[in-house]
Amino acid sequence: MKKEIIFELPSPYRDTMRIWAYKFGDYENEDCEKSLAVVGATRGNEAQQMFNCSQIIARLKDLESKGKIAEGKSIVVIPAINNFSINVEKRFWAMDNTDINRMFPGYDLGETTQRIAYYTFEYLKDYEYGIHFTSHYRPGKFIPHVRMMHTGYEDTEKAADFGLPYIYVRNSKPYDTTTLNYNWQIWGTKAFSLYIGATARINEEAGRNAVEAVMRFALKNNILKDVDIEEGTKSKLITSKNVYSVRNSSAGVLCKCVHVNDYVKCGELLGYILDPYEGTVRQKLVAPIDGRIFFTAYGPNEYEGSLVFRIAVE
């Protein structure tokens, strides 16, 4: 393993910010293939995403010592690119509240977050495969899945190698063009965003599932060799047309009657919105269609018009 700094940002009030990369495999060979890049937290509240990468680094250390990384292959893992915000538990860049994952491919003479994105992307852009552990704008719980934006370059067959329950290909929006996933795809990397487990709080079981998914992918693509990994789940492909959103028309306290991965019928009760002072029911939330609960918001307090549930039609 080689640990190296890919970007430094001096601070007059705190220790220098450093973005660390951990390299494994045959990286010292000039003819080595840049095989797989894994990136964790781009935002300050992505504790789970950083934890996932730490567990992957620990596993790769062990596999490398046993000669389990294929000859001529290399892997890099970057646990976090926004540790200033992680230290103060602020989701976006602590100084100006910008989102680093909306700054790619970056600009070396731009604002601070643009420079961070630039140097990170320059380091990563030549890898064959890219995995990003990311988080949704709405705090909540998903069924574990691989997510890709529809760019014309997405590879759903390779996404199945993770062995996760779903592959979700969604239509891209204008602001998506500045994300790591989108730019990786445009620059020729086969990129995948993994949604596994929590965000701000660490779930160790989710961490183990994340490690197994990445190891499974690396093994099936001949980056690892002779590694004993369970086969995983046969993935189901869904798109934006297969996923239905349920939003509340009244603000209040969310009380849920269903959980992620539950199968529901059209008209089935999903939850209530309660008056926060009087406890009366302001709204009953019901399923608009038959399907599986793909996402639930954490709650408890929900503004009017919030995304509360998503239902996947298989």
Secondary structure, DSSP 8 states (H G I E B T S, - for coil): -EEEEEEEE--SSS--EEEEEEEEESTTSTT-EEEEEEEEESSTT-HHHHHHHHHHHHHHHHHHHTT-B-TTEEEEEEEES-HHHHHTT-SS-TTT---GGGSTT--TTS-HHHHHHHHHHHHHTT-SEEEEE---SS-EEE--EEEEEESS---HHHHGGG--SEEEEEE--GGGGGSHHHHHHHTT-EEEEEE-S-SSS--HHHHHHHHHHHHHHHHHTTSB-S---------EEEEGGGEEEEE-SS-EEEEES--TT-EE-TT-EEEEEE-TTT--EEEEEE-SSSEEEEEEE--SEE-TT-EEEEEE--
